[in-house]
């Protein structure tokens, strides 16, 4: 495979890449149902049949993305139904019923700083009606959905053997079997509206397109639960909407367990449980049986993602304190020493604004080359071994013009040519240029952060974490995960500078977001007419 093909494949796995063809996947799901019926020959029964167990396990493994990894019968889990008062464990399902109909939840592993934490996740709207009927009708037999060794062997043969196209689907294009098996994972991987922490839960951190992106964003488990529920429901709706031929709709009908009637496999319910209707979050409920009045109580959420987040109010106080001190230094009458002091203080302020307003990583020289800055609106920085483009918002451009004006004043006042390839730099007592280093910036940050936020500790790199979190929670405009990765400089081969295209509408949205950050931080307006 040549380099261009590799780059294309990498981009195809990134957020914002094309979704799998919905009709092809829906027809392959229909082929799976037809094959299941042919293999197990379902018949009306008041007890759980082998077909019911096979379909139950197939849907569960499909939803959790485990079908493709089933290579032996040991890979087929024993699914157990537990009560709402039991802790969440792998391959457990439970029923939540505050009103009718019940809602089924399954276990998902959530990565935290203390290791994997298993959390309950509601079944997406579309499959819940089938799971709810299956579980509520058999709640007194929690092990009835566990297949024995013979059934597992037969089921494994069903999912691993070659699938021939059913006669009724001849002439239609069907997705490959592995595409169907990985449908939910692939959809989550390329979904630009699914947050990175939610993707980390579904895919696993190691399977993220940009692994480091997870370390910059933070979201609690209630928000992640909502993100996944909404996304998986949309993925199912997308499949069901492509099957519109009457003869195919009829074939997507399956028997209800312990019943003599059939139902559509994917069917949207209009009356979900009330806890699923809270905008932006889905709480985790625990069935409290310790009191006479048994009821569901809400458990506290856990946080997933960045461990270095800082409070927005702390960032605001920090920059306000720096602004107040800079204003004191900026008097109308200057000596060379006071002008140099103000110049150096503005250098520190500019470097910190640069991190907070562009998300650029603090390196050993917290600046960029003059030749790589274009009209003080765009710049190219060398970041983690590669070049990337950054946008400079209007506020930072004005701050840069103010600094350039101050630098020229200092040069005229001292009769010294302050010539450097870098955009900003420190001046020592001998009027010699001294590059700004990460160590000196950390010391400056520690001093002024302690003054503005007593008892708190922060380093410049945490401003990059602030930027990522603000991008994640922004609502005007709302950014996709692809937008955030681009702003943060997360890129693999084929995604970096020169290998991608930014469309005008996306460019406008990113500029709008960047120009809103100063207002969000309540940064004081830069007054004065600076001509550079």
N, C-alpha and C positions, 0 to 999 in steps of 0.2 A: 504494500500500500504506500503510495507516494505521500509527501508531506501535506499537500493540499487536501487530499482525501482524509488524512488524519485530522487536520484542522477542522474540516467540515463535520466529521463525526463528533468531535469534541463540542463544537457549537450546537450540534443537533441534540446533545444531552443537556444543554444549558437551559436555565429558566428563560421562557419566551420562545423556545423552539416550537415547531409545529406539533400539535397534538396528534396521537395516533388516529387514523381514520375511524370515526365512530361507527359507521355502517359495517365496515369490514369486521370490527371487533364484535358488534352486536350479532352479526351472522355467525361468527365463530362460537359465540355463547349459545346461540340457538342450536348449532351443530352439537355442542356439548350436551345440551338438554336432550336432544334426540338420541344421542348415543347412550346417555344414562338410561333413558326409558327402554332402549333396545337391549341394554345389558342386564337391567334388573327387573324388567317387566312389572311395573307397578300395578297394584290392584287395590280396590277399596278395602280398608281394614280399620278396625277400631284400636289397633295397636301399632307401634312403630315398626315399620317394615325395613328390609335391607335397602330398598330404594330411598326411603326417608333418611336413613343414616348416611347413605352415600351422598345424597344431595346436600344434607346438612353439613357434612364435612367438606364437600367441594366448595360450597359457598363461603364457609368460614375460612378455609385455606386461600381461596381466591381473594377475599377481602383483605386478609393479612399479608398477602404476597408470598405465601409459603408453598404454593403449588409447585413452582419450578424447582424447589430445593428438596422435594420428596423423591429420594433415590432408592430408599428401602423402607420396609414397614416400620422400622424404628423412627423414621422421620415423620410418620403420621401420628399426631398427638392424640391423647385421650382427652376429649372435651368433656368438662364437667360443669353441671349447672349448680350454682351455689345461691344462698339467700343473700339479701341485701345487707345483712349484718356481718357477713364474712369478709375478711380482707381480700384485696385483689391479688390473684396469683396467676401464673402463666396458664393459658388455655382454659380459663374459667369464664363462664357467662352468667349473668344475673338479670333479674327482671326488676324494673322500677315501675311502680303503679301508684301514682297519686290520683289518677282518674283512668278511665278506660279510653283507649286500649293501653296495655302495658308497653313499656319500651325496654328493649334488650340492650345490654352493654357488654362489651368484651374487653379483655385485658390487653393493654399496650405498654411496652417498655419505654420509659421516659428517662433519658440520660441526665443525670445531675452531678454535682461536684462530689457527692458521696457514693456514686455508682448508679446502677440502674434502679429506678423506682417504678413499680408497676401501678398503672392508673387505669381507672375505668373509662372506656370510650363508648359513647352511644353508637349503635348500629345506624348507618345512614338511612335517611328516609327514602324508601324504595325497596329495601330488603327487610325492614323491621316487621312489616305485616306478616311475612312468612315465618320469621324466627319467633315472633311473639306468639303466634298460634302454636308453633311447634313446642315451645318451652312451657307456656302456661297450661297446655293440655297434658303435660307430662311432668309437672313440677314435683310430684311425689316419687318420681323415679329418676333421680339425678344422673344415674349412670346409663340411662337407656340410649344415649347417643354415642357411647363408646363402642367402637367396632372391635370384634374379636380378631384373632390372628388370621383366620380364614377370610374374613371380610376385608381386612387390611390388604391381604395379598391380592384379592380380586380388585379392590379399589386402586391399588398401585398399578396393576396391569392396565386398568382403564385409563389412568392419566399418563402412563409412560408409553403405551403402545401407539402405533401409527393410527391417526384418525383419517378415515376416508370420508370424502364429502357426501353427505346424504343426498339421495336422489332429488328431493324437492329443491335442494340448493345448487344443483348442477347449473353451470353457466354463470353463477354469481361469484364475485371475488370475495374470498374469506381471508381474514388475517391468519398469520401463522399461529400455531398453538402456543408458542412461548410468548407471543405478543399478548394473547388473551390472558395467560397466566400472570403476566407482569403488568396487567392493565392499570391497576391502582397505583403501583409504584412508578410506572412511566408517566402517568398523568400528573402525579405529584411532583415528579422531577422537573417537568417542563412547565408546570403551572406558574405563571408570573405573579398571580394574586395570592399564592400560598406562602406564608411567611417562612423564613429559613428555620426558626426553631421548630415549627410544625413539620417541615420536611425532615429535620433531623430525627424526629420521633418516628415518622413513617418509614424512612429509608435507612436510618442509622447514620451517625456522624460520618463514618468512613465512606459512605456512598454519596455524600453531597458533592455536587460539582465543584464547589469552592468550600473546602473543609474549614478554612480559617474564618469564613463569614459567620459561622455559628458562634464564635467566641466574642463577637462584637455586639450581638443583639440579645435582648433579654425579654422574656415573655413568661407569664405565669401559666400554670397548668389549665386554668379555667379558660383562658384565651386560646391556648393551643387546642383544647378540646373543641371549642367552637370552630376554630379554623379548619380542623380536620373533618368535623361533622358537615360543615357547609360544603367543603370541597368534594368529599366523597358522595354527598347527595347530588351535586352537580354532575359528577362523573357518571352516575347511574342514569340521571335524567337524559344526559347526552346520548346514552346507548338506546334507551327506550324510545326516544323520539325518532330514531332512524328506521324503526320497524313499523311500517304503516300498511303493508299488504295484509288483508284479512286472513289469508291462509297462513301467513307467518306469525301473525299475532296469536292465532289459535294454537300454534305449535309451541309458543312461549308459555303456555299454560301448564301448570304442574299440580299434582294432587296435594291437598293439604294433609299434613300428617294426622293420623288418627281420625280421618274424616273420609267421607265418600264424595266430597265436592272438590272442584279444581279452582285455581286462582292464577292470575297473571303473576309471573315470577317477580317482575319489577313493577311495583305499584306505589304511587305516592299517597301518603296519608295526610289529610288536611287538619287533623286534630291531634298534634303531638302533645306530649306531657308539658306542663307549664314551665318546668325548669329548662326546657329546650328553647323557650321563646324569649329569653333574656338577651337583648342586643349585645353582641360582642363577646359573650362569655357563657359557658355552661358549667355550673357548679358541680362538684362531686358530692353525692349524697350518701349518707350512711344510715341504715335502718336501725334506729335505737330501740332495743328490746329490754333496756334496763329499767324502764319505768312502767307504771301501769298503763299509761297512754303511749302506745307504740307509734312512733312517727319517724319521718326522715329528717335528719339534721345535716346541715352543710358542713363539710370538712374544710379546713384551711387549704388554700392552694400552695403549690411549691413553685419555685422559680427555676427557669431553665434558660441556659445560655451564659451570657457574659457575667464574669465575676468581678469586673472592674468598673461597673457603672457608677456614675456620680449623679447627685441630685441636681436638677435643673436650677433650683434656687441657689445652690452653692456656686454654680458656674456664673450665674447672674451677679451674685455678690462679689465674686472674684474679679470680674471685669469692671464692675462699678468701682471697686477699691482702686484698681489700677488707673482708671480714668480720673478719679479724684486726685490721686497723687501726681499724675502727669499734668493736670491742670495747675496744680500748685507750682510745679517746676517751670511751667510755660508763662513766665512773666514778661512784661513789655521791655524791660531792660536786662540785657544779658551780658555776662562776661564770657570769655572763651571757656572757662571751666564750667559755668552753669549751662552753657549751650551744649557742651560735650556731655554733661550729665543728662540733660534732657534727651539728647540724641540717643544715648545708650539705653535710656529707659524706653524710648519709643521702639527701639530695636527689639527689646524683649516683648513689648506689647504686640508689635507686628508679628513676631514669630508665633505667639500664642493665638492671635487671631487667625493666622495662616492655618494652624492645625484645626481650630474649632470651626472655621468657615469653609475648609476644603477637604478635611479628613486626611491630609497628607501625613504619612508616618514621620515622627520626629527622628531624623537621622543625625549623624555627627555634625552636619552643617545644616542648620534649620533655615534654609533659604533655597533659592534656585538661581540659575545663571541668567544674566541680563539678556543674553542672546537667545534664550529660550522663552522669553516673555514677549507676548505680542499685544501691544497697545494696552498693557496692564489689564487685559480682559481674559486672556488665556495664557497658559504656561505649560511647559513640558518639564517634568521632573524625572530623575533617575531613581526608581523606587524598586527595591528588592531585585536588583539585577536586570531591570528592563525599564524602558521609557514609557511613561503614560501621560496623557493629557489631563489637565485640570482646568476648571472654570473658576475665575475670580469674580466674586459677586461685586455689585456696585459699591457696597460699603467698604470692602477690602481695597478696591481700586482707589477710593478716596483716601483711605488710610495710607496707601502706598504713595500717592501723590503728596500727601502731607509730609511723609517721611523724606521723600526726595527733595522737597522744598527746604526742609530743615537741614538736610545734609549739605545742600548747596550753600545755605547760610553759614554753616560751620566751616565749610571750605573757604569761603570768602573772608570770614572773620579771622581765621588762623593762617590765611595765605598758604594753605596746604592743599595739594591735589589729592583728593580722596578717590583714588581710582582703583576699582576692584571688579573682577568679573561677576561677583555675586551681587544680588539685588540689595541686600542689607547686611550690615556687619558692625562690629563694635570698634570704638576708638579708645586706645589706651592713653595714659598720661603724657606720652611723648608724641601724641597725634599720629600714631602708627595704627594701621588697620589690623584688627584682630578678629578672625572668624568666630562666629557664634557657635558654641559647641553644645551638644546635648547635656553634658554634665552641668555646665553653667546655667542652662535654661531650667534644669531640674531644681537647682539650688534657688534660683529666683522664684520659681513656682511654689516651692515648699515654704519660702518666707512669706509671700503675699497670700497664699492660700490659708496659712495659719492665722494671718491677720484678719482676713475677711470671713473665715469659717473656723472659729476656735474649736480645737479638739478634733478637727478633721485633717486627713493627710491625702494628698493627691500628687500625681506626676503628670507631665504634659501629655503622655500617651493616652491618658484617660479622657482627654478632650476628643480624641478620635473615637473612643467608645461612646461618648455623648453624641457625636455626630451621627453614628450608625443608629443609635436608639431613637434619636429625633427623626431620622429618615423613616424608620420603621413605623412610628406612631403618627407621622404627618398625615393630615387629612386635607390640606389645601396647599399644594396638590397631594393626592395619594400616589405614592411611588410603588412600583412593582419590585419584586425581589431582584429582578434584572437591573433595574435602575439603581438600586442601592449598591449592588455589586460593582456596577460601573463607577459610581461616585467614590466607592471605597478603594478602588484599584484592584479588586479581586479578579484575576483572569488566568486562564490556562492558555496553552499554546493554541493559537488560532483565534484568541479573543482579545489579545492585547493591541496596542497602538498599530494602526496600519492594516489590521486584519478584520476590522468590523466597520459597520456603517451606522452613523447616527442620523436619524431622520429629523427634519425640522420640527415636527410636532413634539418629539421626545426632547430635542434640544431646548425648546421653549419651556417645557415642563420642568426640566432640571434647573434652568436658569431661574424660573419662578420660585422653586423651592429654595435655592441658594440665597436669593435676594430676600427671602422671608426670615432667614435665620437671625440676622441682627435684630429685627423687631421682636422675635421670640425671646431673645436674650436681653431685651431692653437696653441695647447698646446705645450710648449717647450719640446724637448726630454730630458728624464731623463738620464743624463750622469753619468758614474762611474760604478764600479764593486761592487755591493752590494751582500753580501752573507747571509743577514738576520742575 
